[in-house]
Structures are given as structure tokens and as C-alpha cells.
Amino acid sequence: MTGVLLLFCSFVLLVILGMPIALSFGVSSVLTMLYLGLDTSLLSELMFEGLNSYTLMAVPFFLVVGSLLNQTRIADRLMELADVLVGHIRGGMALVDTLVSMLFAGMSGTATADVAASGSIIMPALVKRGYDVNFAIALTATTATIGVIIPPSISMIVYGSSTNVSIGGLFIAGVVPGVFLSLALMLYSYIYSIRRGMVGGPRASVPQVATAFGRAFIPLWIPVILVGGVVSGQFTATECGVIGVVLAVVLGIAYRTMNFAAMPAMLKESALIYSLALFLVSTAVTFGWLIAYLEVPLYIGEFLGSYAEDPRIVLLFLIVILLLLGTFLDSIPAIIVMMPVIEHLVNVSDANPIHTGLVVIMTLAMGHITPPTGTPLYLACAIMKQPMVKVIPALLPIYFLYMAVVIVVAMVPDIALFLPRYFMGPAAG
């Protein structure tokens, strides 16, 4: 137990002192290994094993896909389609925000890419229509997290590769909960708009709808190709990322929006982000290995007692723990650190691995809008030049709505497992 306390207390202390998360993982791991008398050369071996994954190679490709979709202005076509579909409804611009995020989620795989691609357009438009700037930031940052839930998703790829859960199963399981969350946010936006006397824009004519649909028709096929290929087994998650890059480049060329001069800088930025993520993953793997070595999952199982056999109690417990963890950890390191605990609780409770994985990913997605590490929230605030403190009151109702959706998905497994069972049969559990 002393080793467990040293591992966690030293990590928390280092984070409080301002040390980067990746280094905090590494230093606390080394201190614990020295205390336990373990050979510290094991550290480098564990770090290498954590990175020696073919599936993790998908991550940089999806980072490039997000950048390409932003650069080639494909998000503008999706926004135009969303506007002609729901822009005329009362509070339609807020509905457009959510619908664009839902459409863009099927291409980018990350929340940050969503904010970067559409946030700079949709948030000023919301303010121009009379919406409070804090509401615009809170809604945009929250809808961006749909990109983590609706496939393809980088978090799903990392979770599947870390836990040997079917990535295709996770992909298809995210569709219905992602749409469910989108509809909940749309309903909240509609009620918000009515209470504040917002009005919709002019109704689009049939030719305008047809034109917008025609402009967005080909981009809308990107998620169908990517997700369908992985689920059907035609290609792996890594090959899915490569195909996504090729499709984005081809569309950029076809639409004459491809800026090849900006490619080197874009690739350099993606490589830098990926390298930082890799270092974080490698040290998180070591930290997670020590969690398993110190039998922390067994301690948690004993703490829960007979409740550990109930999948619903286990999921509620994971939601609470991951909500706390997500306040200072990004999704990827949080998944890796919690992997031993999650796997143990799934085995003890006989919970469905795909359903559990989706609940974990949805809960950690809430960390994207939770200070102090909510990158999409920070980015949205930076775009609108608004202090985050002022955004929190507008964010809280949306945050609790999000939490309610996660709990409903956790308590009603069929919401997530309906499609996997239909397409995958017994393999979905």
C-alpha cells in the first residue's frame, strides 16, 4: 500500500508544482520503482512496448486529416448544408452549431479539429444573431466533443489497441449515443433560444437545399467509407487514417482549395503534436504497469465488494473516477493509465467490453470541456478572446446535461450495443 501511495501522491504533487503531465508520470514511476527495488532499466523497456503498436500509427494520419479538412474548407460545405436544413427553425443557428459538429465528427476524429475548423465561423455568427458570447463558446466547445464519440475517433483507436476491444465495434457503437447527445444539445439550444426570444433565419428554398446537399454530398461519404471499411474488416484503423488523408487531399484538389505551400508547416505541426502525445503515452504506460503491478485493481475490487459484480455499479464507479481524472488528464493518457483497472472490473462484473469502452470514452470526452485541461474549451475561448472564468456559468447546464446522457447510455446498454449486435452478431456480446 505504501508503494501505491508513493506512486499517486508523488504524481499529484509534481502536477501541482507545475511539472508537465508526461514528466510527472515518468518521475513518479521512477521513484516508485526505486522504492520497490525494481530495476529502473525496465522503464525504457516499458516505454518502448507502449509505443510499439501498429494501431497507434493511425493517430498521426487522423491529425493530418483534421488539418486538411480545416485547410480545404470542407467544414464550410457542411455548415452550409446544416444552415439550409435547420437554420430557419427558431434558434436555428445554435442547432446549426450542433449539426455541423455531428457531420464533421465523422471525418476528423478529434474535438480540437472541430473547434479549429468551424468554431471561428460559427461562434461569431451566433454572437451576431444575438446569442450571448459565453453560451456560444460553451455550446461550440461541447458540440466539438461529439467528434470523440461519433466514429472515426482517435480515442476509440487508442482504447481498442490498449484493451484488445474491437475498434470496429467501438466505432459502430458510438453512432447512436453520438446522435443521442447531439439531439439532447439541440433540444437544450432550442429551449434556450425560445426563452431568450431568438428567431430563425429565412427558410431555404428547394433549389438552395439541393445546391447545399450537392456541395456536401461527396464529403458526407467520407465517414461512411472510413467507418464501413473498418467495421467490415476491409482495412485496419491505421489504413483507415491513410485513406482519410488521401480522400481529404483528393477533395482539396477537386474543390481547388488545396494549398500545397502550407503542407510542410501543417505536417510539421501534426508531427510535433504526435511526438508530444507519444512521449505522454510512453510514460503513461509505465505508470499504468505499476498500477497493475501494485494490484490496485484488486484493491478497487475489494473496495466495491459484491457491488463489483454488478455492471451498472461498475460503470457508475468508472464514471465518477474518470470525471475526476479527466479534469487534469487528456483522454489518451487517462485510458492508458486506467486500462488495468477497467479490464479487471470488466472481467469481474462480466460487463460488455464494447459498452464499457464507449462509456469510458464518453466520460473522458467531458474532460475536453472541464478546466484546467479542456483543450477545445481553451481554444474556443481563445478564438473569441473571452476569459474562461466567464464561460463557466453558461457551461454548467450543458455539462450536467452531458453527464445525464452519459449516465443514461451507461444504464441502458442497448443504446450503444444495438448497432454492433445488428452488424457483428454474437461478437458484440
Secondary structure, DSSP 8 states (H G I E B T S, - for coil): -HHHHHHHHHHHHHHHTT--HHHHHHHHHHHHHHHHT--THHHHHHHHHHH--SGGGHHHHHHHHHHHHHHTTHHHHHHHHHHHHHTTSTTHHHHHHHHHHHHHHHHH--HHHHIIIIIHHHHHHHHHTT--HHHHHHHHHHHHTHHHHSSS-HHHHHHHHHHT--HHHHHHHTHHHHHHHHHHHHHHHHHHHHHTT--------HHHHHHHHHHHHHHHHHHHHHHHHHHTTSS-HHHHHHHHHHHHHHHHHHTT---GGGHHHHHHHHHHHHHHHHHHHHHHHHHHHHHHHTTHHHHHHHHHGGGGG-HHHHHHHHHHHHHHHTTTS-HHHHHHHHHHHHHHHHHHHT--HHHHHHHHHHHHHGGGGSTTS-HHHHHHHHHHT--HHHHHHHHHHHHHHHHHHHHHHHH-THHHHHHHHHHHGGGG-
